[in-house]
Amino acid sequence: PHFVKIDVQGWELEALRGMRQTLQTNRSIKVYFEFAPAHFRRAGTSYRELVAFLRELDFRIYDPHPMKELSPKAVDQLADSLRGLRYTNLLAVR
């Protein structure tokens, strides 16, 4: 695949872990995923673990609206702004 959309209510990291080989071998793949810190916590993980996993595989994280690469600090600020069940979608690209 060249494009994957994931919205699994906080289980995004587990879904991506299951796709590790596909993500490693397909250098052009893009991943559009829901970014919802409260959902990640309910699933027993954190947004930092998700971002670290993607970065370990050489992905850069973007806010697609407007398209802008997010630094680690910007990801933290975004997570802090998403209180309660608020969420956004992000894009991981190499």
N, C-alpha and C positions, 0 to 999 in steps of 0.2 A: 504493500500500500504506500501511497505518497502522502496521504492525509488521514488522520485519525481524530475523531471527536469523542471525548470522554466526559460523561456526566453521570457519575455513579454515587452521588450523595456522600462524598467523603472517602470513598474507597479508591480514589484515583491512583494513589501510590501502589496499591495491590494490583490493580489492572495493569499499570505500567511495568511493574516487576514481572508480571506474567508475559509481557511482551518484550522483555529485555533483549532476547536474541534478534527479534525483528528490528528493534530500535538500533541495535549495534550494527547490524549488517546493512540496513537501508539508510544510507547517509543523507538521502534527500527527504526523508519522512518529516512531516510537520505534525505537531500534536496540539490540538485545541482542547483545552480542558477547563472545567469549572474550578474556580478558586474560591473556596468557602471555608475559612479557618474553623468555624464552629463545627462544620460537618467533619472535617479532618479529626478534630478532637474526639467527636463521638465515635469515630471509627478506630480510635486508639493510636493515631499518628499526629503529625503536625505538618503545617505548610512548609516548614524549614526542611523536614525530611524529604518531602516531595521535590522541592527545588534543588536540594543537594543531589538527589538521585538523577534528576535531569541534567544538572551541570556536570556530574560525573561522566555522563555520556556525551559531553561536549555540546549540549543544547544551551542556547541563550533564551532568556525569558522576555517576552514582549507583551505589552498592553496593546491589543489590536485596535483600540478606539481612542485616540489615533495611534497608529503604529509607532511604538516607542519602546526601545530596549529598557528593561528595568534592572538597575543595579541591586545588589543584595539589600542595601539600605532602602531603596524605593519599594522593594517587595515587602520589607518589614512595615514601612509606612502604609502601604496599601492594606496589609493584613490588619493593622491597627484601626484603619478606617472602616473595616467591615465588621461592625458590631452585630451581635445577635445572629440571625440567619441570613444576613446580607451576603451577597456573593458577586463575583464578576467572572468573566472568562479571560483566560490568558492563552498565549500561543508560544509554543516551544519550537525553535528553529535552529538549525546549525548554520 
